[in-house]
Each structure stands twice: as structure tokens, then as C-alpha cells.
Amino acid sequence: MLNEKVAELLNQQINYEFYSAYLYLDFSNFYVEKGLNGFANWYKVQAQEERDHAMLFMQYMQNNDLPVELNAIDKPNAELKENMDPLTEGLKHEQFVTSLINNIYDAAYSVKDFRTMQFLDWFVKEQGEEETNANDLIKKMELFGSDPKGLYMLDNELAGRVYAAPSLVL
Ligand code: FEO
């Protein structure tokens, strides 16, 4: 049986991951309205990844015989006006999610819950990648986003992102 605090944080993380999916769908919809379908695709794929993260937390809890409580998902709260806004909001959000993962890790570490620490290792790495991706998008947008041709090329590049199932299997 896992520690109560660790179990509570794992359960909360399911909600945060579904919220992330919701937030990125909101970003995707924003770009659809702007006519930037490549950016929209990139965030739609990102939303699928976030749903996978939620499912992994849920599966991990169930593998450990813990009850799962699904709670209401908040309305996405990012204010989006400029093409750059979702990118900077996305980076901020990923930094927040990293802090949440670290927090669960810390709770697991404090009760010597090595099983949960090992499960979370994948997410620690994943968060590193997600922050890098978010930073890269911002840099590219800074470089090319203000030029219509540059923006067109960048949008085409992001249209090529395809969904891949997570490498972590439970
Ligand atoms: Fe599930 Fe983008 O962190």
C-alpha cells in the first residue's frame, strides 16, 4: 500500500495532466482561428500526450490497488491574443508541471517509496524534454515569426508532428 500523501498527489496529478490536455486543446483552437494549422496540429498532438500522461498516473494507481477519484477539470485560463502567447504560456505551464512532478518525487523520497520514484523517473525526463520543446518553439518564433514567409515555413514544419504513444508502458 502506498503512503496516503503520495497517493493523494498521484491522484491530483491525473487532474493536472487532463487540465494540460485541455489547455493545449485551447491553444490548438486559438491557432485554428488564426489560420495557423501547423501550430494547431502541434498542440493537438501535445494534448494527446497529456491525456496519455493522465492515463499513466491512473494506471499506476490502479496497479497499486489504489482507488482513483476523477475531479472536475478547470476551464483553460490562459489569455491568448498574439501568436506568441500560447508558446510563452506553454513554457510557464510546463515549468509548473515540472514543479508538481518534483513535489510528488519529494513526497515519495521522504517515505522511501522507491517504486513510485522509479515510476516518476520517466516523467522527470519527459518534463526536461517538454521544457526544451517549449523553449525551442519560442526561439523559432522569435527568429522567424514576425516575417510572413518565416511564419509560413514554421507553420509547415509544425504540421509534420505526429502522435506517438508514450515509451512508458505499465
Ligand atoms: Fe504532462 Fe506536459 O506534462
Backbone and ligand atoms as CSV (ligand in chain L), in Angstrom:
chain,resi,resn,atom,element,x,y,z
A,1,MET,N,N,0.854,-1.206,0.000
A,1,MET,CA,C,0.000,0.000,0.000
A,1,MET,C,C,0.882,1.246,0.000
A,2,LEU,N,N,0.569,2.182,-0.894
A,2,LEU,CA,C,1.375,3.407,-0.951
A,2,LEU,C,C,0.977,4.373,0.166
A,3,ASN,N,N,1.900,5.201,0.527
A,3,ASN,CA,C,1.678,6.256,1.507
A,3,ASN,C,C,0.489,7.143,1.088
A,4,GLU,N,N,-0.277,7.578,2.077
A,4,GLU,CA,C,-1.514,8.325,1.802
A,4,GLU,C,C,-1.245,9.646,1.062
A,5,LYS,N,N,-0.215,10.340,1.517
A,5,LYS,CA,C,0.124,11.639,0.889
A,5,LYS,C,C,0.563,11.435,-0.571
A,6,VAL,N,N,1.383,10.408,-0.784
A,6,VAL,CA,C,1.855,10.104,-2.141
A,6,VAL,C,C,0.653,9.762,-3.024
A,7,ALA,N,N,-0.246,8.943,-2.490
A,7,ALA,CA,C,-1.443,8.538,-3.249
A,7,ALA,C,C,-2.286,9.756,-3.607
A,8,GLU,N,N,-2.421,10.681,-2.664
A,8,GLU,CA,C,-3.218,11.892,-2.907
A,8,GLU,C,C,-2.590,12.739,-4.029
A,9,LEU,N,N,-1.286,12.871,-3.985
A,9,LEU,CA,C,-0.597,13.674,-5.008
A,9,LEU,C,C,-0.680,13.007,-6.382
A,10,LEU,N,N,-0.579,11.682,-6.415
A,10,LEU,CA,C,-0.699,10.961,-7.689
A,10,LEU,C,C,-2.095,11.177,-8.273
A,11,ASN,N,N,-3.095,11.109,-7.394
A,11,ASN,CA,C,-4.474,11.298,-7.850
A,11,ASN,C,C,-4.684,12.718,-8.393
A,12,GLN,N,N,-4.102,13.693,-7.683
A,12,GLN,CA,C,-4.196,15.096,-8.138
A,12,GLN,C,C,-3.542,15.278,-9.503
A,13,GLN,N,N,-2.444,14.540,-9.709
A,13,GLN,CA,C,-1.690,14.699,-10.959
A,13,GLN,C,C,-2.519,14.259,-12.172
A,14,ILE,N,N,-3.403,13.300,-11.965
A,14,ILE,CA,C,-4.295,12.876,-13.062
A,14,ILE,C,C,-5.065,14.095,-13.557
A,15,ASN,N,N,-5.586,14.858,-12.595
A,15,ASN,CA,C,-6.360,16.044,-12.959
A,15,ASN,C,C,-5.486,17.091,-13.651
A,16,TYR,N,N,-4.291,17.305,-13.130
A,16,TYR,CA,C,-3.395,18.297,-13.747
A,16,TYR,C,C,-3.034,17.912,-15.182
A,17,GLU,N,N,-2.856,16.620,-15.419
A,17,GLU,CA,C,-2.488,16.178,-16.769
A,17,GLU,C,C,-3.673,16.342,-17.734
A,18,PHE,N,N,-4.866,16.027,-17.236
A,18,PHE,CA,C,-6.043,16.259,-18.104
A,18,PHE,C,C,-6.233,17.759,-18.335
A,19,TYR,N,N,-5.956,18.546,-17.311
A,19,TYR,CA,C,-6.032,20.013,-17.495
A,19,TYR,C,C,-5.028,20.460,-18.564
A,20,SER,N,N,-3.827,19.881,-18.534
A,20,SER,CA,C,-2.807,20.222,-19.539
A,20,SER,C,C,-3.345,19.916,-20.936
A,21,ALA,N,N,-3.999,18.760,-21.085
A,21,ALA,CA,C,-4.578,18.395,-22.386
A,21,ALA,C,C,-5.613,19.440,-22.809
A,22,TYR,N,N,-6.416,19.859,-21.854
A,22,TYR,CA,C,-7.468,20.855,-22.104
A,22,TYR,C,C,-6.855,22.189,-22.522
A,23,LEU,N,N,-5.789,22.588,-21.795
A,23,LEU,CA,C,-5.105,23.851,-22.079
A,23,LEU,C,C,-4.519,23.830,-23.494
A,24,TYR,N,N,-3.905,22.707,-23.856
A,24,TYR,CA,C,-3.274,22.626,-25.172
A,24,TYR,C,C,-4.314,22.522,-26.295
A,25,LEU,N,N,-5.453,21.952,-25.990
A,25,LEU,CA,C,-6.531,21.970,-26.991
A,25,LEU,C,C,-7.008,23.400,-27.212
A,26,ASP,N,N,-7.027,24.162,-26.123
A,26,ASP,CA,C,-7.407,25.574,-26.228
A,26,ASP,C,C,-6.398,26.324,-27.110
A,27,PHE,N,N,-5.121,26.035,-26.921
A,27,PHE,CA,C,-4.080,26.639,-27.763
A,27,PHE,C,C,-4.312,26.242,-29.230
A,28,SER,N,N,-4.589,24.956,-29.434
A,28,SER,CA,C,-4.811,24.440,-30.781
A,28,SER,C,C,-5.982,25.174,-31.449
A,29,ASN,N,N,-7.039,25.346,-30.694
A,29,ASN,CA,C,-8.218,26.040,-31.240
A,29,ASN,C,C,-7.904,27.495,-31.577
A,30,PHE,N,N,-7.087,28.123,-30.735
A,30,PHE,CA,C,-6.664,29.510,-30.981
A,30,PHE,C,C,-5.965,29.614,-32.334
A,31,TYR,N,N,-5.061,28.660,-32.590
A,31,TYR,CA,C,-4.304,28.706,-33.849
A,31,TYR,C,C,-5.183,28.348,-35.055
A,32,VAL,N,N,-6.161,27.484,-34.856
A,32,VAL,CA,C,-7.097,27.201,-35.961
A,32,VAL,C,C,-7.757,28.502,-36.387
A,33,GLU,N,N,-8.186,29.291,-35.409
A,33,GLU,CA,C,-8.850,30.562,-35.731
A,33,GLU,C,C,-7.915,31.539,-36.421
A,34,LYS,N,N,-6.619,31.428,-36.110
A,34,LYS,CA,C,-5.627,32.306,-36.736
A,34,LYS,C,C,-5.209,31.798,-38.122
A,35,GLY,N,N,-5.675,30.625,-38.504
A,35,GLY,CA,C,-5.282,30.049,-39.799
A,35,GLY,C,C,-3.910,29.402,-39.781
A,36,LEU,N,N,-3.383,29.155,-38.577
A,36,LEU,CA,C,-2.072,28.501,-38.457
A,36,LEU,C,C,-2.273,27.035,-38.085
A,37,ASN,N,N,-2.574,26.239,-39.103
A,37,ASN,CA,C,-2.972,24.855,-38.836
A,37,ASN,C,C,-1.826,23.959,-38.393
A,38,GLY,N,N,-0.592,24.357,-38.723
A,38,GLY,CA,C,0.560,23.588,-38.252
A,38,GLY,C,C,0.746,23.743,-36.750
A,39,PHE,N,N,0.664,24.962,-36.263
A,39,PHE,CA,C,0.724,25.206,-34.814
A,39,PHE,C,C,-0.433,24.479,-34.124
A,40,ALA,N,N,-1.605,24.553,-34.761
A,40,ALA,CA,C,-2.789,23.888,-34.189
A,40,ALA,C,C,-2.539,22.388,-34.082
A,41,ASN,N,N,-1.923,21.822,-35.118
A,41,ASN,CA,C,-1.616,20.386,-35.092
A,41,ASN,C,C,-0.646,20.060,-33.967
A,42,TRP,N,N,0.379,20.897,-33.834
A,42,TRP,CA,C,1.417,20.639,-32.814
A,42,TRP,C,C,0.784,20.545,-31.430
A,43,TYR,N,N,-0.114,21.466,-31.130
A,43,TYR,CA,C,-0.739,21.459,-29.799
A,43,TYR,C,C,-1.816,20.381,-29.652
A,44,LYS,N,N,-2.405,19.984,-30.754
A,44,LYS,CA,C,-3.376,18.882,-30.687
A,44,LYS,C,C,-2.636,17.580,-30.322
A,45,VAL,N,N,-1.480,17.385,-30.941
A,45,VAL,CA,C,-0.660,16.208,-30.615
A,45,VAL,C,C,-0.205,16.303,-29.153
A,46,GLN,N,N,0.170,17.512,-28.732
A,46,GLN,CA,C,0.597,17.701,-27.348
A,46,GLN,C,C,-0.530,17.343,-26.377
A,47,ALA,N,N,-1.746,17.714,-26.737
A,47,ALA,CA,C,-2.909,17.390,-25.896
A,47,ALA,C,C,-3.078,15.871,-25.778
A,48,GLN,N,N,-2.816,15.162,-26.869
A,48,GLN,CA,C,-2.912,13.690,-26.825
A,48,GLN,C,C,-1.868,13.110,-25.869
A,49,GLU,N,N,-0.675,13.708,-25.903
A,49,GLU,CA,C,0.381,13.243,-24.987
A,49,GLU,C,C,-0.011,13.475,-23.531
A,50,GLU,N,N,-0.649,14.608,-23.290
A,50,GLU,CA,C,-1.044,14.915,-21.908
A,50,GLU,C,C,-2.122,13.948,-21.414
A,51,ARG,N,N,-3.028,13.605,-22.301
A,51,ARG,CA,C,-4.042,12.606,-21.938
A,51,ARG,C,C,-3.350,11.287,-21.590
A,52,ASP,N,N,-2.328,10.930,-22.371
A,52,ASP,CA,C,-1.566,9.707,-22.071
A,52,ASP,C,C,-0.928,9.784,-20.683
A,53,HIS,N,N,-0.401,10.965,-20.350
A,53,HIS,CA,C,0.223,11.121,-19.022
A,53,HIS,C,C,-0.817,10.853,-17.927
A,54,ALA,N,N,-2.004,11.430,-18.110
A,54,ALA,CA,C,-3.072,11.221,-17.122
A,54,ALA,C,C,-3.384,9.730,-16.991
A,55,MET,N,N,-3.458,9.044,-18.123
A,55,MET,CA,C,-3.787,7.613,-18.108
A,55,MET,C,C,-2.693,6.805,-17.414
A,56,LEU,N,N,-1.448,7.236,-17.584
A,56,LEU,CA,C,-0.343,6.518,-16.934
A,56,LEU,C,C,-0.426,6.665,-15.408
A,57,PHE,N,N,-0.728,7.865,-14.938
A,57,PHE,CA,C,-0.887,8.046,-13.484
A,57,PHE,C,C,-2.045,7.194,-12.964
A,58,MET,N,N,-3.119,7.172,-13.736
A,58,MET,CA,C,-4.280,6.393,-13.325
A,58,MET,C,C,-3.930,4.899,-13.266
A,59,GLN,N,N,-3.255,4.439,-14.305
A,59,GLN,CA,C,-2.884,3.017,-14.363
A,59,GLN,C,C,-1.936,2.652,-13.224
A,60,TYR,N,N,-0.997,3.552,-12.941
A,60,TYR,CA,C,-0.045,3.279,-11.859
A,60,TYR,C,C,-0.786,3.142,-10.525
A,61,MET,N,N,-1.746,4.007,-10.289
A,61,MET,CA,C,-2.527,3.913,-9.050
A,61,MET,C,C,-3.281,2.587,-8.994
A,62,GLN,N,N,-3.899,2.241,-10.114
A,62,GLN,CA,C,-4.693,1.010,-10.132
A,62,GLN,C,C,-3.805,-0.227,-10.005
A,63,ASN,N,N,-2.600,-0.156,-10.575
A,63,ASN,CA,C,-1.656,-1.281,-10.413
A,63,ASN,C,C,-1.257,-1.464,-8.955
A,64,ASN,N,N,-1.408,-0.400,-8.181
A,64,ASN,CA,C,-1.061,-0.454,-6.770
A,64,ASN,C,C,-2.299,-0.512,-5.882
A,65,ASP,N,N,-3.394,-0.906,-6.518
A,65,ASP,CA,C,-4.632,-1.150,-5.779
A,65,ASP,C,C,-5.185,0.088,-5.071
A,66,LEU,N,N,-4.980,1.244,-5.671
A,66,LEU,CA,C,-5.476,2.488,-5.075
A,66,LEU,C,C,-6.731,2.944,-5.807
A,67,PRO,N,N,-7.718,3.434,-5.077
A,67,PRO,CA,C,-8.912,3.967,-5.758
A,67,PRO,C,C,-8.578,5.289,-6.445
A,68,VAL,N,N,-9.165,5.520,-7.605
A,68,VAL,CA,C,-8.928,6.766,-8.357
A,68,VAL,C,C,-10.173,7.637,-8.253
A,69,GLU,N,N,-9.967,8.911,-7.942
A,69,GLU,CA,C,-11.088,9.842,-7.921
A,69,GLU,C,C,-10.892,10.877,-9.025
A,70,LEU,N,N,-11.809,10.887,-9.981
A,70,LEU,CA,C,-11.717,11.877,-11.066
A,70,LEU,C,C,-12.464,13.140,-10.651
A,71,ASN,N,N,-11.772,14.260,-10.709
A,71,ASN,CA,C,-12.373,15.526,-10.303
A,71,ASN,C,C,-12.622,16.432,-11.515
A,72,ALA,N,N,-13.370,17.509,-11.292
A,72,ALA,CA,C,-13.708,18.440,-12.388
A,72,ALA,C,C,-12.441,19.066,-12.963
A,73,ILE,N,N,-12.438,19.227,-14.266
A,73,ILE,CA,C,-11.286,19.851,-14.934
A,73,ILE,C,C,-11.593,21.341,-15.126
A,74,ASP,N,N,-10.663,22.191,-14.700
A,74,ASP,CA,C,-10.865,23.645,-14.810
A,74,ASP,C,C,-10.913,24.094,-16.274
A,75,LYS,N,N,-11.590,25.213,-16.481
A,75,LYS,CA,C,-11.580,25.860,-17.799
A,75,LYS,C,C,-10.164,26.398,-18.049
A,76,PRO,N,N,-9.617,26.210,-19.264
A,76,PRO,CA,C,-8.271,26.747,-19.530
A,76,PRO,C,C,-8.241,28.258,-19.285
A,77,ASN,N,N,-7.190,28.713,-18.589
A,77,ASN,CA,C,-7.224,30.109,-18.119
A,77,ASN,C,C,-6.207,31.035,-18.791
A,78,ALA,N,N,-5.564,30.562,-19.871
A,78,ALA,CA,C,-4.548,31.414,-20.499
A,78,ALA,C,C,-5.212,32.481,-21.375
A,79,GLU,N,N,-4.679,33.704,-21.283
A,79,GLU,CA,C,-5.203,34.778,-22.123
A,79,GLU,C,C,-4.394,34.823,-23.415
A,80,LEU,N,N,-5.053,34.550,-24.541
A,80,LEU,CA,C,-4.341,34.416,-25.812
A,80,LEU,C,C,-4.752,35.505,-26.789
A,81,LYS,N,N,-3.773,36.304,-27.185
A,81,LYS,CA,C,-4.062,37.358,-28.171
A,81,LYS,C,C,-3.096,37.262,-29.353
A,82,GLU,N,N,-1.796,37.263,-29.030
A,82,GLU,CA,C,-0.763,37.231,-30.070
A,82,GLU,C,C,-0.350,35.787,-30.382
A,83,ASN,N,N,0.245,35.594,-31.566
A,83,ASN,CA,C,0.702,34.249,-31.952
A,83,ASN,C,C,1.705,33.663,-30.954
A,84,MET,N,N,2.457,34.531,-30.310
A,84,MET,CA,C,3.462,34.073,-29.354
A,84,MET,C,C,2.844,33.614,-28.017
A,85,ASP,N,N,1.662,34.109,-27.693
A,85,ASP,CA,C,1.100,33.885,-26.345
A,85,ASP,C,C,1.006,32.409,-25.927
A,86,PRO,N,N,0.478,31.521,-26.775
A,86,PRO,CA,C,0.410,30.118,-26.345
A,86,PRO,C,C,1.801,29.542,-26.049
A,87,LEU,N,N,2.797,30.008,-26.787
A,87,LEU,CA,C,4.151,29.452,-26.614
A,87,LEU,C,C,4.732,29.825,-25.255
A,88,THR,N,N,4.566,31.092,-24.876
A,88,THR,CA,C,5.100,31.504,-23.568
A,88,THR,C,C,4.248,30.923,-22.435
A,89,GLU,N,N,2.947,30.861,-22.655
A,89,GLU,CA,C,2.071,30.252,-21.635
A,89,GLU,C,C,2.384,28.762,-21.499
A,90,GLY,N,N,2.707,28.130,-22.624
A,90,GLY,CA,C,3.036,26.698,-22.614
A,90,GLY,C,C,4.297,26.429,-21.809
A,91,LEU,N,N,5.303,27.267,-21.986
A,91,LEU,CA,C,6.539,27.089,-21.220
A,91,LEU,C,C,6.272,27.272,-19.727
A,92,LYS,N,N,5.529,28.314,-19.388
A,92,LYS,CA,C,5.199,28.555,-17.972
A,92,LYS,C,C,4.476,27.344,-17.386
A,93,HIS,N,N,3.546,26.821,-18.173
A,93,HIS,CA,C,2.758,25.685,-17.683
A,93,HIS,C,C,3.639,24.454,-17.480
A,94,GLU,N,N,4.539,24.196,-18.419
A,94,GLU,CA,C,5.416,23.025,-18.273
A,94,GLU,C,C,6.343,23.175,-17.063
A,95,GLN,N,N,6.794,24.403,-16.809
A,95,GLN,CA,C,7.635,24.623,-15.623
A,95,GLN,C,C,6.832,24.328,-14.348
A,96,PHE,N,N,5.552,24.705,-14.378
A,96,PHE,CA,C,4.669,24.410,-13.242
A,96,PHE,C,C,4.506,22.896,-13.075
A,97,VAL,N,N,4.279,22.194,-14.197
A,97,VAL,CA,C,4.099,20.730,-14.123
A,97,VAL,C,C,5.377,20.066,-13.601
A,98,THR,N,N,6.523,20.573,-14.022
A,98,THR,CA,C,7.794,20.038,-13.500
A,98,THR,C,C,7.826,20.168,-11.973
A,99,SER,N,N,7.374,21.308,-11.470
A,99,SER,CA,C,7.377,21.500,-10.011
A,99,SER,C,C,6.427,20.510,-9.329
A,100,LEU,N,N,5.325,20.177,-10.001
A,100,LEU,CA,C,4.375,19.202,-9.431
A,100,LEU,C,C,4.992,17.806,-9.373
A,101,ILE,N,N,5.664,17.428,-10.462
A,101,ILE,CA,C,6.304,16.106,-10.512
A,101,ILE,C,C,7.394,16.034,-9.428
A,102,ASN,N,N,8.164,17.104,-9.320
A,102,ASN,CA,C,9.223,17.137,-8.298
A,102,ASN,C,C,8.631,17.001,-6.898
A,103,ASN,N,N,7.494,17.612,-6.717
A,103,ASN,CA,C,6.819,17.567,-5.420
A,103,ASN,C,C,6.388,16.138,-5.057
A,104,ILE,N,N,5.859,15.417,-6.048
A,104,ILE,CA,C,5.466,14.021,-5.787
A,104,ILE,C,C,6.725,13.201,-5.502
A,105,TYR,N,N,7.747,13.466,-6.282
A,105,TYR,CA,C,9.018,12.730,-6.101
A,105,TYR,C,C,9.538,12.945,-4.678
A,106,ASP,N,N,9.470,14.179,-4.254
A,106,ASP,CA,C,9.939,14.540,-2.912
A,106,ASP,C,C,9.145,13.780,-1.840
A,107,ALA,N,N,7.830,13.712,-2.020
A,107,ALA,CA,C,6.974,13.012,-1.052
A,107,ALA,C,C,7.314,11.516,-1.038
A,108,ALA,N,N,7.540,10.948,-2.229
A,108,ALA,CA,C,7.883,9.515,-2.321
A,108,ALA,C,C,9.253,9.256,-1.684
A,109,TYR,N,N,10.174,10.157,-1.957
A,109,TYR,CA,C,11.541,10.030,-1.406
A,109,TYR,C,C,11.511,10.055,0.119
A,110,SER,N,N,10.684,10.930,0.673
A,110,SER,CA,C,10.668,11.101,2.131
A,110,SER,C,C,10.128,9.865,2.854
A,111,VAL,N,N,9.370,9.004,2.149
A,111,VAL,CA,C,8.886,7.764,2.800
A,111,VAL,C,C,9.545,6.521,2.172
A,112,LYS,N,N,10.666,6.742,1.483
A,112,LYS,CA,C,11.412,5.640,0.846
A,112,LYS,C,C,10.506,4.795,-0.062
A,113,ASP,N,N,9.669,5.466,-0.820
A,113,ASP,CA,C,8.787,4.777,-1.761
A,113,ASP,C,C,9.533,4.667,-3.100
A,114,PHE,N,N,10.407,3.681,-3.183
A,114,PHE,CA,C,11.280,3.551,-4.358
A,114,PHE,C,C,10.489,3.195,-5.616
A,115,ARG,N,N,9.401,2.485,-5.434
A,115,ARG,CA,C,8.592,2.100,-6.594
A,115,ARG,C,C,8.023,3.340,-7.295
A,116,THR,N,N,7.490,4.250,-6.495
A,116,THR,CA,C,6.926,5.471,-7.093
A,116,THR,C,C,8.027,6.347,-7.679
A,117,MET,N,N,9.177,6.385,-6.996
A,117,MET,CA,C,10.296,7.171,-7.536
A,117,MET,C,C,10.692,6.638,-8.909
A,118,GLN,N,N,10.733,5.324,-9.039
A,118,GLN,CA,C,11.116,4.738,-10.326
A,118,GLN,C,C,10.066,5.053,-11.400
A,119,PHE,N,N,8.796,4.974,-11.013
A,119,PHE,CA,C,7.723,5.338,-11.950
A,119,PHE,C,C,7.880,6.791,-12.406
A,120,LEU,N,N,8.213,7.658,-11.444
A,120,LEU,CA,C,8.308,9.095,-11.749
A,120,LEU,C,C,9.549,9.460,-12.557
A,121,ASP,N,N,10.559,8.595,-12.539
A,121,ASP,CA,C,11.786,8.890,-13.296
A,121,ASP,C,C,11.468,9.230,-14.757
A,122,TRP,N,N,10.543,8.469,-15.337
A,122,TRP,CA,C,10.171,8.704,-16.735
A,122,TRP,C,C,9.621,10.133,-16.901
A,123,PHE,N,N,8.813,10.562,-15.933
A,123,PHE,CA,C,8.205,11.894,-16.013
A,123,PHE,C,C,9.227,13.004,-15.782
A,124,VAL,N,N,10.226,12.732,-14.949
A,124,VAL,CA,C,11.279,13.729,-14.723
A,124,VAL,C,C,11.977,14.011,-16.055
A,125,LYS,N,N,12.292,12.927,-16.779
A,125,LYS,CA,C,12.955,13.068,-18.079
A,125,LYS,C,C,12.016,13.752,-19.084
A,126,GLU,N,N,10.786,13.297,-19.087
A,126,GLU,CA,C,9.781,13.850,-20.013
A,126,GLU,C,C,9.622,15.356,-19.796
A,127,GLN,N,N,9.606,15.783,-18.541
A,127,GLN,CA,C,9.458,17.223,-18.263
A,127,GLN,C,C,10.645,18.007,-18.810
A,128,GLY,N,N,11.835,17.416,-18.706
A,128,GLY,CA,C,13.020,18.066,-19.285
A,128,GLY,C,C,12.810,18.275,-20.779
A,129,GLU,N,N,12.299,17.241,-21.443
A,129,GLU,CA,C,12.067,17.336,-22.895
A,129,GLU,C,C,10.973,18.357,-23.220
A,130,GLU,N,N,9.933,18.362,-22.410
A,130,GLU,CA,C,8.816,19.275,-22.699
A,130,GLU,C,C,9.234,20.733,-22.529
A,131,GLU,N,N,10.062,20.995,-21.522
A,131,GLU,CA,C,10.542,22.376,-21.338
A,131,GLU,C,C,11.464,22.770,-22.500
A,132,THR,N,N,12.298,21.825,-22.936
A,132,THR,CA,C,13.181,22.102,-24.079
A,132,THR,C,C,12.349,22.394,-25.328
A,133,ASN,N,N,11.344,21.561,-25.581
A,133,ASN,CA,C,10.477,21.786,-26.756
A,133,ASN,C,C,9.808,23.157,-26.694
A,134,ALA,N,N,9.312,23.507,-25.513
A,134,ALA,CA,C,8.614,24.786,-25.362
A,134,ALA,C,C,9.584,25.943,-25.603
A,135,ASN,N,N,10.793,25.812,-25.075
A,135,ASN,CA,C,11.819,26.849,-25.292
A,135,ASN,C,C,12.194,26.972,-26.761
A,136,ASP,N,N,12.339,25.822,-27.431
A,136,ASP,CA,C,12.698,25.814,-28.852
A,136,ASP,C,C,11.638,26.534,-29.696
A,137,LEU,N,N,10.378,26.264,-29.371
A,137,LEU,CA,C,9.296,26.909,-30.124
A,137,LEU,C,C,9.353,28.423,-29.970
A,138,ILE,N,N,9.623,28.874,-28.754
A,138,ILE,CA,C,9.712,30.320,-28.501
A,138,ILE,C,C,10.861,30.924,-29.311
A,139,LYS,N,N,12.001,30.246,-29.293
A,139,LYS,CA,C,13.169,30.760,-30.030
A,139,LYS,C,C,12.885,30.838,-31.523
A,140,LYS,N,N,12.263,29.795,-32.063
A,140,LYS,CA,C,11.954,29.793,-33.501
A,140,LYS,C,C,10.975,30.913,-33.841
A,141,MET,N,N,9.995,31.087,-32.976
A,141,MET,CA,C,9.003,32.139,-33.226
A,141,MET,C,C,9.665,33.509,-33.163
A,142,GLU,N,N,10.581,33.686,-32.221
A,142,GLU,CA,C,11.295,34.969,-32.130
A,142,GLU,C,C,12.100,35.238,-33.403
A,143,LEU,N,N,12.705,34.162,-33.913
A,143,LEU,CA,C,13.550,34.310,-35.096
A,143,LEU,C,C,12.751,34.542,-36.376
A,144,PHE,N,N,11.682,33.750,-36.546
A,144,PHE,CA,C,11.006,33.734,-37.860
A,144,PHE,C,C,9.566,34.241,-37.841
A,145,GLY,N,N,8.993,34.360,-36.651
A,145,GLY,CA,C,7.542,34.605,-36.549
A,145,GLY,C,C,7.077,35.952,-37.069
A,146,SER,N,N,7.964,36.946,-37.076
A,146,SER,CA,C,7.494,38.281,-37.489
A,146,SER,C,C,7.549,38.462,-39.012
A,147,ASP,N,N,8.146,37.497,-39.708
A,147,ASP,CA,C,8.216,37.549,-41.170
A,147,ASP,C,C,7.171,36.572,-41.729
A,148,PRO,N,N,6.252,37.043,-42.598
A,148,PRO,CA,C,5.179,36.157,-43.082
A,148,PRO,C,C,5.692,34.863,-43.706
A,149,LYS,N,N,6.783,34.963,-44.480
A,149,LYS,CA,C,7.313,33.734,-45.102
A,149,LYS,C,C,7.890,32.800,-44.044
A,150,GLY,N,N,8.587,33.400,-43.081
A,150,GLY,CA,C,9.156,32.611,-41.988
A,150,GLY,C,C,8.063,31.912,-41.189
A,151,LEU,N,N,6.991,32.636,-40.931
A,151,LEU,CA,C,5.873,32.074,-40.169
A,151,LEU,C,C,5.216,30.935,-40.953
A,152,TYR,N,N,5.113,31.124,-42.252
A,152,TYR,CA,C,4.514,30.101,-43.122
A,152,TYR,C,C,5.350,28.814,-43.078
A,153,MET,N,N,6.677,28.986,-43.152
A,153,MET,CA,C,7.578,27.820,-43.118
A,153,MET,C,C,7.516,27.121,-41.757
A,154,LEU,N,N,7.476,27.918,-40.716
A,154,LEU,CA,C,7.419,27.352,-39.361
A,154,LEU,C,C,6.115,26.585,-39.156
A,155,ASP,N,N,5.033,27.172,-39.659
A,155,ASP,CA,C,3.730,26.511,-39.550
A,155,ASP,C,C,3.760,25.169,-40.294
A,156,ASN,N,N,4.397,25.167,-41.465
A,156,ASN,CA,C,4.525,23.916,-42.238
A,156,ASN,C,C,5.331,22.878,-41.475
A,157,GLU,N,N,6.391,23.335,-40.820
A,157,GLU,CA,C,7.230,22.399,-40.050
A,157,GLU,C,C,6.400,21.760,-38.924
A,158,LEU,N,N,5.626,22.578,-38.229
A,158,LEU,CA,C,4.869,22.065,-37.076
A,158,LEU,C,C,3.695,21.175,-37.510
A,159,ALA,N,N,3.295,21.329,-38.771
A,159,ALA,CA,C,2.229,20.470,-39.312
A,159,ALA,C,C,2.690,19.019,-39.396
A,160,GLY,N,N,4.012,18.820,-39.391
A,160,GLY,CA,C,4.555,17.471,-39.556
A,160,GLY,C,C,4.598,16.653,-38.271
A,161,ARG,N,N,4.248,17.260,-37.138
A,161,ARG,CA,C,4.313,16.483,-35.898
A,161,ARG,C,C,3.215,15.423,-35.880
A,162,VAL,N,N,3.609,14.185,-35.578
A,162,VAL,CA,C,2.603,13.121,-35.495
A,162,VAL,C,C,2.599,12.516,-34.087
A,163,TYR,N,N,1.440,12.058,-33.701
A,163,TYR,CA,C,1.294,11.461,-32.376
A,163,TYR,C,C,2.024,10.123,-32.296
A,164,ALA,N,N,2.731,9.936,-31.189
A,164,ALA,CA,C,3.332,8.627,-30.919
A,164,ALA,C,C,2.983,8.235,-29.488
A,165,ALA,N,N,2.636,6.989,-29.296
A,165,ALA,CA,C,2.277,6.515,-27.949
A,165,ALA,C,C,3.475,6.677,-27.023
A,166,PRO,N,N,3.245,6.858,-25.716
A,166,PRO,CA,C,4.368,7.053,-24.798
A,166,PRO,C,C,5.273,5.830,-24.718
A,167,SER,N,N,6.553,6.087,-24.467
A,167,SER,CA,C,7.502,4.975,-24.380
A,167,SER,C,C,7.367,4.206,-23.068
A,168,LEU,N,N,6.687,4.793,-22.109
A,168,LEU,CA,C,6.483,4.115,-20.818
A,168,LEU,C,C,5.242,3.237,-20.892
A,169,VAL,N,N,5.426,1.957,-20.597
A,169,VAL,CA,C,4.294,1.030,-20.578
A,169,VAL,C,C,4.203,0.459,-19.177
A,170,LEU,N,N,3.004,0.478,-18.585
A,170,LEU,CA,C,2.849,-0.045,-17.222
A,170,LEU,C,C,2.150,-1.401,-17.241
L,1,FEO,FE1,FE,2.303,16.047,-18.811
L,1,FEO,FE2,FE,3.391,18.454,-20.427
L,1,FEO,O1,O,3.403,17.461,-18.866
